[in-house]
Amino acid sequence: MKEWMVVDIRYVSDLVKFMNLQKLLWSVMFMMQLISNRVYRSKLSPFEAAEFISWNSGHTLDSRICYIFLSNLAEFYIGKQCLLNSGEEGTIAYVDVNYPTRPIVRVGNRFIDLTKDKKYQIVDLL
């Protein structure tokens, strides 16, 4: 075997880590673009942006990286105040791992499961 054909496994490992980091940063930048006001459109709520990323995972974004990103992002929002499209304010009580963009929201004394009650959406975080 020729000397130039030997591949240092550390180099390959570093390259894989770099590629995964690059994919993660691309997902974060994509999210930031969606939740920021632009000249040509108004900002999306973080949950609308996460839904958009979820739909694009596997097409323009790496599905494995998106799953990790969205599941960690969902945990961050537990306990945050939010505004629903009905005008009601609530608190994000629980986020299902299978549906990270459709949490359970506590509004007053009742809980609204956004996975089952599709007429509600989170418009903004307060």
C-alpha positions as CSV (number, residue, x, y, z in Angstrom):
1,M,0.0,0.0,0.0
2,K,1.3,3.4,-0.9
3,E,2.0,5.9,1.8
4,W,-0.3,8.5,0.3
5,M,-3.2,6.1,0.4
6,V,-3.2,5.8,4.2
7,V,-5.9,8.0,5.7
8,D,-5.5,9.3,9.2
9,I,-8.7,8.3,11.0
10,R,-8.5,11.4,13.2
11,Y,-8.8,13.6,10.1
12,V,-11.9,11.7,9.0
13,S,-13.4,12.0,12.5
14,D,-12.7,15.8,12.5
15,L,-14.1,16.2,9.1
16,V,-17.4,14.4,10.1
17,K,-17.6,16.6,13.2
18,F,-17.1,19.7,11.1
19,M,-19.7,18.6,8.5
20,N,-22.3,18.0,11.3
21,L,-21.5,21.3,12.9
22,Q,-21.9,23.0,9.5
23,K,-25.3,21.4,9.1
24,L,-26.4,22.4,12.6
25,L,-25.3,26.0,11.9
26,W,-27.2,26.0,8.6
27,S,-30.3,24.9,10.5
28,V,-29.8,27.7,13.1
29,M,-29.2,30.3,10.5
30,F,-32.3,29.1,8.6
31,M,-34.4,29.5,11.8
32,M,-33.0,32.9,12.5
33,Q,-33.9,34.1,9.0
34,L,-37.5,32.9,9.5
35,I,-38.1,34.5,12.9
36,S,-36.6,37.9,12.0
37,N,-38.4,40.7,10.3
38,R,-37.4,41.2,6.7
39,V,-38.1,44.0,4.2
40,Y,-40.2,41.7,2.1
41,R,-42.1,39.9,4.9
42,S,-42.9,40.0,8.6
43,K,-41.3,37.5,11.0
44,L,-42.8,34.1,11.8
45,S,-43.4,32.8,15.3
46,P,-40.7,30.3,16.4
47,F,-43.2,27.5,16.2
48,E,-44.2,28.4,12.6
49,A,-40.5,28.5,11.7
50,A,-39.9,25.2,13.4
51,E,-42.9,23.7,11.5
52,F,-41.3,25.1,8.3
53,I,-38.0,23.5,9.2
54,S,-39.7,20.2,10.0
55,W,-41.4,20.1,6.6
56,N,-38.0,20.9,4.9
57,S,-36.0,18.3,6.8
58,G,-34.7,15.7,4.4
59,H,-35.1,18.0,1.4
60,T,-33.0,21.1,1.9
61,L,-31.9,20.3,5.5
62,D,-30.4,17.2,7.1
63,S,-33.3,15.3,8.7
64,R,-31.2,13.9,11.6
65,I,-29.7,17.3,12.5
66,C,-33.2,18.9,12.2
67,Y,-34.7,16.3,14.6
68,I,-32.0,17.0,17.2
69,F,-32.3,20.8,16.7
70,L,-36.1,20.8,17.0
71,S,-36.3,18.5,20.0
72,N,-33.8,20.6,21.9
73,L,-35.5,23.8,20.8
74,A,-38.8,22.5,22.1
75,E,-37.4,21.9,25.6
76,F,-36.3,25.5,25.7
77,Y,-39.9,26.8,25.3
78,I,-41.4,24.9,28.2
79,G,-42.7,27.5,30.7
80,K,-42.6,30.4,28.3
81,Q,-45.6,32.8,27.9
82,C,-47.2,32.7,24.5
83,L,-49.9,34.4,22.5
84,L,-52.4,32.2,20.6
85,N,-54.1,33.1,17.3
86,S,-57.4,33.4,19.3
87,G,-55.8,36.3,21.2
88,E,-55.5,34.4,24.4
89,E,-52.3,34.3,26.4
90,G,-51.0,31.1,27.9
91,T,-48.0,29.2,29.1
92,I,-46.3,26.3,27.2
93,A,-46.8,23.4,29.6
94,Y,-45.5,20.4,27.7
95,V,-43.9,19.6,24.4
96,D,-44.3,16.1,22.9
97,V,-41.1,14.8,21.4
98,N,-43.1,13.5,18.4
99,Y,-44.7,16.9,17.7
100,P,-42.2,19.5,18.9
101,T,-44.0,22.3,17.0
102,R,-47.4,21.6,18.5
103,P,-47.2,21.9,22.4
104,I,-49.8,21.7,25.1
105,V,-50.6,25.3,26.3
106,R,-52.2,26.2,29.6
107,V,-54.7,29.1,29.3
108,G,-56.2,29.9,32.6
109,N,-57.5,26.7,34.1
110,R,-57.7,24.7,30.9
111,F,-55.1,23.0,28.7
112,I,-55.1,23.2,24.9
113,D,-53.4,20.4,23.1
114,L,-52.3,21.9,19.7
115,T,-51.8,18.5,18.2
116,K,-55.5,17.7,18.6
117,D,-57.0,21.2,18.4
118,K,-55.7,22.4,15.0
119,K,-57.6,25.7,15.1
120,Y,-55.1,27.1,17.6
121,Q,-51.6,28.2,16.8
122,I,-48.9,30.0,18.7
123,V,-48.5,33.4,17.1
124,D,-45.8,34.8,19.2
125,L,-43.8,34.4,22.4
126,L,-44.2,37.0,25.1
